[in-house]
Amino acid sequence: MTLFMTISLTIYAFCAKTDFTVCGSLFFVLSIGMIMLALFSMMISFNTWWHPMMAAISVVIYGLYLIFDTQMIAGGRSHEISMDDYVLGALLLYVDIMMLFLELLRLFGNRK
C-alpha cells in the first residue's frame, strides 16, 4: 500500500498544475495541530475509534508532505531545492515515505 501511494502521489506531484510548494506554512500548522491532538489523546483515554482516526489524518498529512517535497525536488515551482542539495532531497523523501509506511501500519496493523 505504501508503494502504491508513493508512486501515485509522485505521479500526481509531477503532473499537477497546482503548486503545493507555496503551502509549506499550511502543512506546518497541520503538523502542529496533529502534535497537539496527540498530546491531548495521551492525557485523555478515548474509545477505540480515536487512534485509527488519528492514523488516517496522519496518512493524509504525510501524503501532502510527499507531494510538497517531490515538487520541491522536481523544481519549476515557486520554491525548489537546488541541485547541490540532493542529499537533503533524498532525506526528505525517505522520511516522508517511512512515516507514511508507519502510519499505514498503525492504521491497518492487526493488534490483538
C-alpha positions as CSV (number, residue, x, y, z in Angstrom):
1,M,0.0,0.0,0.0
2,T,2.9,2.3,0.8
3,L,4.4,1.7,-2.6
4,F,1.1,2.3,-4.4
5,M,0.6,5.6,-2.5
6,T,4.1,6.7,-3.1
7,I,4.0,6.1,-6.8
8,S,0.6,7.6,-7.3
9,L,1.4,10.7,-5.3
10,T,4.7,11.1,-7.1
11,I,3.0,10.9,-10.5
12,Y,0.4,13.4,-9.2
13,A,3.1,15.8,-8.0
14,F,4.8,15.8,-11.4
15,C,1.6,16.1,-13.4
16,A,-0.4,18.6,-11.2
17,K,-0.7,22.1,-12.3
18,T,-1.3,23.1,-8.6
19,D,1.8,24.4,-6.9
20,F,2.0,22.8,-3.4
21,T,5.3,24.4,-2.6
22,V,3.6,27.6,-1.5
23,C,1.6,25.7,1.1
24,G,4.6,25.0,3.4
25,S,3.2,27.1,6.3
26,L,-0.2,25.3,6.0
27,F,1.5,21.9,6.3
28,F,3.4,23.2,9.3
29,V,0.2,24.3,11.0
30,L,-1.4,20.9,10.2
31,S,1.6,19.2,11.8
32,I,1.4,21.3,15.0
33,G,-2.3,20.6,15.2
34,M,-1.6,16.8,15.0
35,I,1.0,17.1,17.7
36,M,-1.5,18.9,19.9
37,L,-4.1,16.2,19.2
38,A,-1.6,13.5,20.0
39,L,-0.7,15.2,23.3
40,F,-4.3,15.6,24.1
41,S,-5.1,12.0,23.4
42,M,-2.3,10.9,25.7
43,M,-3.9,12.7,28.6
44,I,-7.5,11.6,28.0
45,S,-8.4,8.0,27.2
46,F,-10.7,7.7,24.2
47,N,-12.6,4.8,22.7
48,T,-11.1,2.6,20.1
49,W,-12.2,4.9,17.2
50,W,-9.8,7.7,18.1
51,H,-6.5,6.0,17.2
52,P,-7.5,4.9,13.7
53,M,-8.8,8.4,13.1
54,M,-5.5,9.9,14.2
55,A,-3.6,7.5,11.9
56,A,-5.9,8.3,8.9
57,I,-5.4,12.0,9.4
58,S,-1.6,11.4,9.7
59,V,-1.6,9.4,6.4
60,V,-3.3,12.4,4.6
61,I,-0.8,14.8,6.1
62,Y,2.3,12.7,5.2
63,G,0.8,12.3,1.7
64,L,0.6,16.0,1.3
65,Y,4.2,16.3,2.6
66,L,5.3,13.7,0.0
67,I,3.7,15.8,-2.8
68,F,5.2,19.0,-1.4
69,D,8.7,17.6,-1.2
70,T,8.5,15.9,-4.6
71,Q,7.6,19.2,-6.2
72,M,10.4,20.9,-4.4
73,I,12.9,18.3,-5.7
74,A,11.5,18.4,-9.2
75,G,11.8,22.2,-9.4
76,G,10.0,24.5,-11.7
77,R,7.7,25.8,-8.9
78,S,7.9,28.9,-6.7
79,H,10.2,27.0,-4.2
80,E,12.7,24.4,-5.1
81,I,15.8,22.6,-3.9
82,S,19.0,23.3,-5.7
83,M,21.0,20.7,-7.5
84,D,23.7,20.8,-4.7
85,D,21.1,19.8,-2.1
86,Y,20.4,16.3,-3.5
87,V,21.2,14.7,-0.1
88,L,18.6,16.9,1.6
89,G,16.1,15.9,-1.1
90,A,16.7,12.2,-0.7
91,L,16.4,12.6,3.1
92,L,13.1,14.4,2.8
93,L,11.7,11.7,0.5
94,Y,13.0,9.0,2.8
95,V,11.4,10.5,5.9
96,D,8.1,11.1,4.1
97,I,7.9,7.5,2.8
98,M,8.9,5.9,6.1
99,M,6.4,8.0,8.1
100,L,3.7,7.1,5.6
101,F,4.6,3.5,6.0
102,L,4.5,3.7,9.8
103,E,1.1,5.5,9.8
104,L,-0.4,2.9,7.4
105,L,1.0,0.2,9.5
106,R,-0.6,1.8,12.6
107,L,-3.9,2.2,10.7
108,F,-4.2,-1.3,9.2
109,G,-2.0,-3.3,11.6
110,N,-3.7,-6.2,13.3
111,R,-3.4,-5.6,17.0
112,K,-4.8,-8.1,19.5
